[in-house]
Amino acid sequence: MNEINNELPPNYEELKKSANRTSNWKERLDAVEELGQWNHQKVIDVLTTRLTADPVYQVQEAAFHKLQAFGQDVQLPPRNKGELVKGITKILVRIKKSLPKDHTFEEFKEKLHKMREDVFDIYQGDKGDDFDQWLEGTWQSLSTR
């Protein structure tokens, strides 16, 4: 494990962009991990934002542990049990309605990924290995009346 450095990383701007990339939770997680090696106020600000505002709990947890290692007095927020994206059911129904009546789950999943990469990414990051099972169950339960 690398030592904590008290300077700003040379690639700070790039890492900051990655930490804030809405459609790629893995990229945000990687950026948090790398930023966590640099104890600098600008880095602390980015990590604090990821801790309090990231929709994917794994990213929040990583930011929490990095801030704690810097000696920051932070609290890990509770895991969001409700809708991670406001109006998710409406979004999914709209996508389902836009497809032919006899569409497959794979076609639905692909269209969700194309139309709402941000939503796809948030739920994929949150659900992990259970994502496909969750999405298929949700897809089957959606009413298109």
C-alpha positions as CSV (number, residue, x, y, z in Angstrom):
1,M,0.0,0.0,0.0
2,N,1.2,3.5,-0.9
3,E,2.1,6.1,1.7
4,I,-0.2,9.1,2.2
5,N,1.2,12.1,0.5
6,N,0.4,15.7,1.7
7,E,0.6,17.3,-1.8
8,L,-1.9,17.5,-4.6
9,P,-1.5,14.6,-7.1
10,P,0.0,15.6,-10.4
11,N,-3.1,14.2,-12.2
12,Y,-5.6,15.9,-9.8
13,E,-7.8,17.4,-12.5
14,E,-8.1,14.1,-14.3
15,L,-8.9,12.2,-11.1
16,K,-11.4,14.9,-10.1
17,K,-13.2,14.4,-13.4
18,S,-13.2,10.6,-13.0
19,A,-14.5,10.9,-9.4
20,N,-17.5,12.9,-10.7
21,R,-18.2,10.9,-13.8
22,T,-21.9,10.1,-13.4
23,S,-22.2,7.2,-15.8
24,N,-19.3,5.1,-14.5
25,W,-19.3,4.0,-10.8
26,K,-16.2,1.8,-11.2
27,E,-14.2,4.8,-12.6
28,R,-15.5,6.9,-9.6
29,L,-14.4,4.1,-7.2
30,D,-10.9,3.9,-8.8
31,A,-10.5,7.7,-8.6
32,V,-11.5,7.6,-4.9
33,E,-8.9,4.9,-4.2
34,E,-6.2,6.9,-6.0
35,L,-7.1,10.2,-4.5
36,G,-7.1,8.6,-1.1
37,Q,-3.3,8.5,-1.3
38,W,-3.1,12.3,-1.2
39,N,-4.0,14.2,2.0
40,H,-4.7,17.6,0.5
41,Q,-7.7,19.9,1.1
42,K,-8.9,19.8,-2.5
43,V,-8.8,15.9,-2.4
44,I,-10.6,16.0,0.9
45,D,-13.3,18.1,-0.7
46,V,-13.7,15.7,-3.6
47,L,-13.8,12.7,-1.3
48,T,-16.4,14.4,1.0
49,T,-18.6,14.9,-2.0
50,R,-18.4,11.3,-3.0
51,L,-19.1,10.3,0.6
52,T,-22.2,12.4,0.9
53,A,-23.6,12.4,-2.7
54,D,-22.5,9.3,-4.6
55,P,-25.5,7.1,-5.5
56,V,-23.4,3.9,-5.3
57,Y,-22.8,2.8,-1.7
58,Q,-19.4,1.2,-2.5
59,V,-18.1,4.5,-3.6
60,Q,-19.4,6.2,-0.5
61,E,-17.7,3.5,1.7
62,A,-14.4,3.9,-0.1
63,A,-14.5,7.7,0.4
64,F,-15.4,7.2,4.0
65,H,-12.4,5.0,4.7
66,K,-10.0,7.3,2.8
67,L,-11.2,10.3,4.8
68,Q,-11.0,8.4,8.0
69,A,-7.4,7.5,7.2
70,F,-6.7,11.2,6.8
71,G,-8.0,11.7,10.3
72,Q,-11.2,13.5,9.2
73,D,-14.2,13.3,11.5
74,V,-16.7,11.7,9.1
75,Q,-19.8,9.4,9.4
76,L,-20.7,6.7,7.0
77,P,-24.2,7.5,5.7
78,P,-26.7,4.7,6.0
79,R,-27.2,2.6,2.9
80,N,-30.1,4.0,0.8
81,K,-33.0,1.5,1.0
82,G,-35.4,3.4,-1.2
83,E,-35.2,4.5,-4.8
84,L,-31.7,5.3,-5.8
85,V,-33.0,7.3,-8.8
86,K,-36.1,9.4,-8.3
87,G,-38.9,8.2,-10.6
88,I,-37.1,4.9,-11.5
89,T,-40.4,3.1,-12.2
90,K,-41.6,5.7,-14.6
91,I,-38.2,5.7,-16.4
92,L,-38.3,1.9,-16.8
93,V,-42.0,1.8,-17.9
94,R,-41.2,4.5,-20.5
95,I,-38.3,2.3,-21.9
96,K,-40.5,-0.8,-21.8
97,K,-43.3,1.0,-23.7
98,S,-40.8,2.2,-26.3
99,L,-40.0,-1.4,-27.3
100,P,-42.2,-3.9,-29.3
101,K,-44.7,-5.8,-27.2
102,D,-42.8,-9.1,-27.7
103,H,-39.4,-7.7,-26.8
104,T,-36.9,-9.8,-24.7
105,F,-35.3,-8.9,-21.4
106,E,-32.0,-8.5,-23.2
107,E,-33.5,-5.9,-25.6
108,F,-34.9,-4.1,-22.6
109,K,-31.6,-4.1,-20.8
110,E,-29.7,-2.9,-23.8
111,K,-32.2,0.0,-24.4
112,L,-31.9,1.0,-20.7
113,H,-28.1,1.0,-21.0
114,K,-28.3,3.2,-24.2
115,M,-31.0,5.6,-23.1
116,R,-30.1,6.0,-19.4
117,E,-26.5,4.9,-18.9
118,D,-26.5,6.9,-15.6
119,V,-29.4,4.9,-14.2
120,F,-28.0,1.6,-15.5
121,D,-24.7,2.4,-13.9
122,I,-26.1,3.4,-10.5
123,Y,-28.2,0.3,-10.1
124,Q,-25.5,-2.0,-11.5
125,G,-23.1,-0.6,-8.9
126,D,-25.6,-0.9,-6.1
127,K,-26.9,-4.4,-7.0
128,G,-23.6,-5.9,-8.0
129,D,-23.9,-9.6,-9.0
130,D,-27.7,-9.5,-8.4
131,F,-28.2,-6.7,-11.0
132,D,-29.5,-8.9,-13.8
133,Q,-31.8,-10.8,-11.5
134,W,-33.2,-7.5,-10.0
135,L,-33.6,-5.9,-13.4
136,E,-35.3,-8.9,-15.0
137,G,-37.7,-9.2,-12.0
138,T,-38.5,-5.5,-12.2
139,W,-38.9,-5.6,-16.0
140,Q,-41.4,-8.5,-15.6
141,S,-43.4,-6.6,-13.0
142,L,-43.7,-3.4,-15.0
143,S,-47.2,-2.5,-16.2
144,T,-47.4,-1.0,-19.6
145,R,-51.1,-0.2,-19.6
